[in-house]
C-alpha cells in the first residue's frame, strides 16, 4: 500500500519519523529513567550524585590546567633536556648537536667531587659544542711544548673554546693546556647528545700507554653502563617486529582463553581443586615415608638443638612428624570445605561461565583497557611535562667555583660570587686561578612563582594521583554498567542494549563524576597514603579492604545510580550477608585467572625464549640470534608485555564476575520467582539453588 498525499505531506512525515528515531536514540543513551533491557519492575532513576565532589573535582582540574599554563609560560625544559657547554649555551640544537669534554678522565676520578656535584653531576672539565665527535684516539705530541711550536699546528680549532682563536693567539701550548682552551687528548666517541666513549677496551689500552697512573677499572666502570645501553637499544631496533608479534600472540591467547571459559571453566576448576588435593596427599605420603625411615634413629631434635644448617633438621623424625600432622590437618580442612561448600563452588563456576557468555555478547569491553591505558598515559605525560617545566621555571644562577682549590690562589674563591658564563671566559677577573669556572648552581627562586614551586609540585602530584584514580574508577563503573545491563536483560540476548558499553560510559560521565571523584579522592588522599606508608604492615589489610569496597561501590553506583556513600554501604552490607559465597567465588576466580595468566605469560615466554635464543628458526626469516647482543632483553620485554596484556584482559573478566555476582545477590534478595518479581539469573543458577520462576513462560533465565 502506497502513501497517498502531496509532496509536502510526504516530506513532513519522513522528517517526523527521522526526528522520532533520532530522539529515541539520544534518549536511550543519555536520558534518565529506565535502563534499556530492564523491565518496569527494575527501573532505577538516575540523577547526578555527589554534586559537591563533582564541583570540587572540576575546580581542581581547572587549577591543574592553570598550573600547567604557568609552568609552560615560565619554564624552559632545555635546561634538562640538552647539555650545556662551558659558556652556558645549549648543545643539541642547531649545527652543533653534541657536547665534547676536554679531559674525559676527570669524569672518572674523585679529586673534584664537590665541583662535580655543584656542576649538576657533570664532568668538572671544559665542554664545547661540536658538530662531530672525534672518532680516533689523539694525544698532544710532546714536541708541541717546545718554545717555537705553533699551537695551530697541533690543536684542532673545532674542538677548542669557540671564543679562542688558534691562529691569532700569543699563548704558548702549555698555557693553552693549563687554561683548558683546547684539549690535549681525546678518544673515539659516539654522539648521543654527549660524546660518549666507544670501544672501551681498546681506548683504555691506549690511555694506559700514555697515562699509566690512571686506573683502568674506574674508566671501565664509568663507560660500560653507557655502552650496554647502546647495545640494548640496538637489540630493540633489530627485534622490535618480533616483539610486537609475540605480544599479538599473547593478546590472541588471552582473548581465546576468556571465550573458552564458557565451556572449559567447570573442568579447569575441578582439575585445579583436585590437583591441590592430590599434591597435599602426596605430601602426606612423602612425610610418612621419611618419618618411617628415621623412626629407628637414635638422634632426636633435642640432641641437635639450634643450628643454622637447616638440612640437619630434615634428618630427624620429629621434623617429618610435624610436617605430617600439619599437612594432614590442612588436607582435612580442604576436604571438609569441598564437601560443605560444593554448592557454592558450583555457583561460582556457573557465574564464571555466565561471565564468559556476557563478555562474548559485549566484545568491545575487552578492548576498554586500551582507553584506560591511553587516558593514564595522558595523565602521566601531563604530570611529567608540568613537573619538568615547573622545575626549570626560574632563571639559571651561575657562580664562580674553583675546580681545584689547592692550585695557585684558588682557595680564595668562596663560591658566592655570581657570574655570566657568556662573558666569564673572555674576562681576566680570575686569571690568577686557572681552575676557576662559571658553573650552574640552581634556578632563581626570588619571584612569586619560584617561591611557591614546592607547593605547586605538591599540587601537581596530588592532582595527578586524583586523575589517575578517577580514570581507573571511571573504567570500573562503565564496565559494571555494561555487565549489569546484561544481567538485568529480561530476554537474553534480544534485550541486551545495542551499545551497552557506550551507554554505561555516557551515564557514568553524565551522572556519576562526583561519586567517582569521591571514591578516587578517598583512595588517594595524601594523608592516608602517608600513614599507609608509615604503618604499611599494620594497614595492608585495610588498604586492600578500601580498594575492595571502592570497586563494589562503583558497581552499585552503576546499577542503582546512588551516591558513593550509600552505594558503598549497600555493597558492604550485601557482601557481609553473603560472606561465604564471597570468599568461595573470590578464591575460585583468583585461582582460575591466576592459572590463565600463567598460561599466557609462560607459554609466550617459552616461545620467545626458543625463538630469540635460536632454538627455533622460522623458514624465510632473515632474523638470526647472532644479530642480538643480549638475547634475553627481548625475552624480558615480551614476558612483561604479555603479563600486562593478560592483566588487562583478565581485569575486564574479573570486573564482569564481580558485577554479575552482586547482581545475582540482589536478584536473590529482591525477587521470589513470581510474575511480579521474577528471577533474572540463568536457568543453570536456578537449578543449582533449586529455584524457578512461577507463572507463564516469559523467557527469564535463558542461557
JOHUNOR-V911715 format. One record per run of one state. SS is the DSSP state (A for helix, B for strand, O for the rest). FROM is the first residue (numbers start at 1). TO is the last residue. Records with the same first field share a line. If there is no record, write none. Layout:
SS->FROM-TO + FROM-TO
//
This chain:
O->1-6 + 31-50 + 75-77 + 82-83 + 85-89 + 91-92 + 94-95 + 97-97 + 102-103 + 108-112 + 119-126 + 131-137 + 140-141 + 146-150 + 154-156 + 160-172 + 179-184 + 187-188 + 192-193 + 198-199 + 211-215 + 295-300 + 305-309 + 316-316 + 341-341 + 362-362 + 392-395 + 403-409 + 413-417 + 419-420 + 425-435 + 444-447 + 452-452 + 488-499 + 512-512 + 524-525 + 535-535 + 561-563 + 577-578 + 613-624 + 628-630 + 671-682 + 689-703
A->7-30 + 51-74 + 78-81 + 104-107 + 113-118 + 142-145 + 151-153 + 157-159 + 173-178 + 200-210 + 216-294 + 301-304 + 310-315 + 317-340 + 342-361 + 363-391 + 410-412 + 421-424 + 448-451 + 453-487 + 500-511 + 513-523 + 526-534 + 536-560 + 564-576 + 579-612 + 625-627 + 631-670 + 683-688
B->84-84 + 90-90 + 93-93 + 96-96 + 98-101 + 127-130 + 138-139 + 185-186 + 189-191 + 194-197 + 396-402 + 418-418 + 436-443
//
